[in-house]
Amino acid sequence: MLIHPWDAACDDAEWQEWLAAHDFGQLAVNGLDGEPPFVQPTHFVYDPASGAHGEVLLHLARPNPLWGALEAAPQVTLSVVDDHAFIPGPWHAAPGAPPEHGTPTSFYAAVQLTGVARVLDDPQAKADLLRRQISHFQPDGGTAPIAPGQEPFGRMLAGIRGVRIDVTRVRAKFKYGGNKPEEVRRRVTGLLADRAAPGDAAARAHQLRRLSAG
């Protein structure tokens, strides 16, 4: 992922706050013997307090075809992308230039977590992982306790495998016209508000926030 200086996160807090509200991504695992990579959509939990760059917890079904590749090459990337909007060329025209000279572009936020994955098969470790996920996604409860050998979920633990990723690198990008003059950026925020298509409100909020941050 190319990250220009004007698209980089202002600090760790910016991407961490965004990631805390975005817990669905795509796990990329290198393919075996030159095969294409596996790309698995998945919910996950990110814990920034564990290790130097945090850890990711997720689980997948045991029949998933990626396990052999993951165990052979445990270096993986979890990619999360959201808050995207298409920006028409005329919106981005330089001040005083003909609108048709503007360059169309995409706005989006993205965080990539790269690290080393470890597969969890111990029933208790899987139960602990699931409890952490349930606590994150379902804080109000409503699900029976998860414990090996106990109904209703104990027997289901054999059907999944857990994954813990020790994150070694984080790359974050907030592509919201940071290289454009303020006049153009404020023009775009107004046009996003007028268009009000899916994703426009979130993209506009990012642009306004980064404008305020200077």
Secondary structure, DSSP 4 states (H G I P E B T S, - for coil): ----GGGB-SSHHHHHHHHHT--EEEEEEPPGGGPPPEEEEEE-EEETTSTTT-EEEEEEETT-TTHHHHHH--EEEEEEEEEEEEE-GGGGPPTTS-GGGPPPEEEEEEEEEEEEEEEE--HHHHHHHHHHHHHHH-TT--S----TT-TTTGGGGGGEEEEEEEEEEEEEEEESSTTS-HHHHHHHHHHHHHH--TTHHHHHHHHHHHHHT-
